[in-house]
Amino acid sequence: MCSSRRTADALISYVIPAPARIDFSSPRGVLVSGQLRRIIEMQDWVKVICLGDVVSAYCMESARLPDVIVFDGKTQRTESRFVKEDLLRGVGFGLIEVSNPPGGLSVEAMETLCDAINSYNGRTAIKVNGEEDMLTLAALSCAPANSLIIYGIPNRGAAVVVTNVIISREVQTRLLRLIPSSIMVQA
């Protein structure tokens, strides 16, 4: 069973203003391809956060399971089955469902992700109705220092970022540049 979070703020979403798109398009961190297991297991990270279906599936192969994974059931906007919800539950992940618009960030999704990252209630999998791509910004802004964030870069591999105060502040500044785009209607 998925839990879901609904608040008045959850209906607001934000997008990148057109003039700033180029600034947001460059990957943060080191680009890698192939297995992620060695990277995850090389150090005792404060948190391991994996975003994207393919990346999350690779992260689940590690002896050190991620603390938080974020997926939307799609790879390059096509239905995928890389992340198996029953497998996640079987290894102790709690499952939360949120809405997030393609190309944007909902307050609901950002708050849910940051709460999951900063809680100590066990492992959390966040299933996104919509698109999870932009949630990397939220993860980078709120993850504790010395956390490992891994997110997918389509057709290129994965970006690996070790968080610190400088990265967090830089991303928080970028988030301030987002503009409100819509109020999402929820069924």
N, C-alpha and C positions, 0 to 999 in steps of 0.2 A: 504494500500500500504506500502510495506517495503522499507526503504532506504538501500542502501548498500554503503560500503566504499571500494575503490580500489586504492592502491598506489603501487609503485614498491616494497617497503618494505613489503607490505602485502603478497607477494608471498613466503617469507622466513618463515620457521617454525623451532622450536626447540624441542628437546627431552631431557629426563633425561638420562645421561650416565649410562650404566649398573651398574658400581660399586656404584653409589649413589642411586639406586632405593629404597633400604631398608630405607634410611634416609628420602625419600619423602613419604613413604607409611603410616606413622603414622598420624592419624587425629590430627589436631590442635583444641584446644578448648575442650568443654565439649560435650560428646555424650548424646543425648536425643532421646526419641521416643514419638510418639503421637502428640498431638496438639502443635502448635508453637505459637498460639495466645497470651497466657499469657506472654511468653518471649518477644514477640514483643511489647506488650502493657505495660510492666512493667516500662519502662523508656522512656524519650524523647531522643531517639538516634539521632545522627547527620545524619546518613544514615542507612537504612536497605537494605541489599543486599542479595538476595536469589538465589542460584545456584542449578540447577537440576529441572527436571520436577515435581517430587512428592513434593519436598520441596517448590517449587514455588507455587504449587496448595494450599498447607497448609498455606503458608504465605498470600495468597490472601484472606483467611478467616478472617484475622485480621481487626479490626476497623482501625488500622493504616497500610495503604497499604505500601508495599515496595517501595523504590525509584528506585531500579533496580532489574530486574529479568533476569536470563540467563537460557535458556532451549534449548534442541535440538530435542524435539518431540519423544524422546526414553527413555525407562527405562530399564536398564541393556541390552542395545543394541537391544531392541525390540520396535517396533512402539508403541507409547502411545498417548493418548489424554487428559492428565492431564491438560495441559495448553491450554486454548482456546483463540486464537488470537482475535476473535471478542469481547470476554468479556474484554480482556485487553484494546482494543481500546475504548470500551464503558465506562471504568472508567478512561480514560485519559492517558493511556500509549502510548508513541510513540514507533513504532516498527522498529528495525534496524536488518538487516540480515548480518551475517559475516560467513566466512569460518574458520574452525579450524580443524586440522587433529586429528584423534583418537590417544590418548597417547602423544599429543604434544601441542605446543602453537604457534600460528601464530602471527606475529607482528600486523597484521590487527585486530585480535580479542583482543589482549592485549590492544592496543591503543584505540579501540572502547569502551571497558569496562571501562578503566580508565577515558576516556573522559566523559562517561555517569555518572560515580560515582562522578566526580568532577565538573559537570556542574550543573547549577540551572535552567535547561530548562524543568522542570517537570519530571514525571516518565518515565522510559525507560525500554522496554523489548527487550532483545537481543536474536534473534533466531539464533542458530548456525547450520550451515550446516557442519556436521561432528560430533564432540563430545565436550561437554562443561566441562568435568571433571577437566581438568588441569587449567581452567580459575580461579579456586579458588585462585591459587597462585597470579595471577594478581590482583584480588580483595583485597587480604590481603596486597599486597605490596602498593597499591595506595589509599586505603580508608582512609578518615580522622579519627583521633583519636575519640574514643567513638562512632564508628559505629558498627552496629551489622551485622555480616556476618553469614549466615546459609547455609550449603551445605550438600547434601545427601551423606550418607555412605551406599552403597548397603547392604541390608539384616541386617542392624544394626540400622538405624535411621538417625539422622542428627547431624552434628557437629555445635556447636554454639560458635562463637568467638567474643569477644569484642575487637576491635582494639585499639592499642596504638603504640607509636613510636618504642618500642622494637620489637613487632611482625612485624611491617612493615619493619624494618631494617633486621630482621632475614630472612624474606621471600625474600627481595631484594637480600640478599647475596646468598640465594639458587638459585634464578633465574640466577645469574651470573655463576652458575655451569652447566646450560643447554648448550647443544651443537647444532649447526646448523645441521639439518637433511636433509632438502630437499627444493626444490623450488616447490611450489604447482602450478600446471597448472590450470588456470581458463578458463572455457568455455565462 
